[in-house]
């Protein structure tokens, strides 16, 4: 059987993880850039200033994208469970 099926499942799991995490990561990235530009323009060097906007953006992204994230994860799990008989018969 080899490790082909395991590497394929692992690759799919990593892709799904990146798809699910990307809205929150990109939102935090853009908010961090905006806050750092604001800090550079106003010369305010407060470390805690960037935490609250990033946290709000991450929570907002989780609320907005929750249906899509749960559907993506559910589809991946269904495909994984349905492929169990094929994996077993290949062995």
C-alpha positions in Angstrom: 0.0 0.0 0.0 2.8 2.4 0.8 2.5 5.8 2.2 0.8 7.4 -0.7 -2.7 7.4 0.8 -1.4 8.8 4.1 0.5 11.6 2.5 -2.6 12.4 0.4 -4.8 12.6 3.5 -2.2 14.7 5.3 -1.9 17.1 2.4 -5.7 17.4 2.3 -5.8 18.0 6.0 -3.2 20.7 5.8 -5.0 22.4 2.9 -8.3 22.4 4.8 -6.6 23.8 7.9 -5.1 26.6 5.9 -8.4 27.4 4.2 -10.2 27.5 7.5 -7.5 29.7 9.2 -6.9 32.1 6.4 -9.8 34.6 7.0 -8.7 35.1 10.6 -5.0 35.2 9.7 -5.4 37.7 6.8 -7.7 39.9 8.9 -5.2 40.0 11.7 -2.4 40.7 9.2 -4.2 43.7 7.6 -5.3 45.1 10.9 -1.7 44.8 12.2 -0.5 46.7 9.2 -3.1 49.4 9.7 -2.3 49.7 13.4 1.4 49.9 12.8 0.9 52.6 10.1 -1.3 54.5 12.6 1.4 54.2 15.3 4.1 55.3 12.9 2.1 58.4 11.8 1.1 59.4 15.3 4.3 58.2 17.0 2.4 56.4 19.6 4.4 53.3 20.6 2.0 51.5 22.9 2.3 47.8 22.7 -1.2 47.0 23.8 -2.8 49.2 21.1 -2.5 46.5 18.4 -4.0 43.7 20.5 -7.6 44.8 20.8 -8.2 45.7 17.1 -6.7 42.4 16.0 -8.8 40.4 18.5 -11.9 42.2 17.3 -11.1 41.4 13.7 -10.4 37.8 14.5 -13.7 37.4 16.4 -15.5 39.2 13.6 -14.0 36.9 11.0 -14.9 33.9 13.0 -18.5 35.0 13.3 -18.8 35.9 9.6 -17.0 32.9 8.2 -18.3 30.3 10.8 -20.9 28.7 8.4 -18.3 28.4 5.6 -15.7 27.0 8.0 -18.0 24.4 9.5 -19.2 23.3 6.0 -15.7 22.9 4.8 -14.6 20.9 7.8 -17.8 18.8 7.7 -17.3 18.0 4.0 -13.6 17.0 4.6 -14.7 14.8 7.5 -17.4 13.1 5.4 -15.0 12.5 2.6 -12.5 11.0 5.0 -15.0 8.7 6.6 -16.4 7.6 3.3 -12.9 6.8 2.0 -12.2 4.3 4.9 -13.5 1.3 3.0 -11.3 2.1 0.0 -8.3 2.5 2.3 -8.9 -0.8 4.0 -9.4 -2.7 0.7 -6.1 -1.3 -0.7 -4.3 -2.9 2.2 
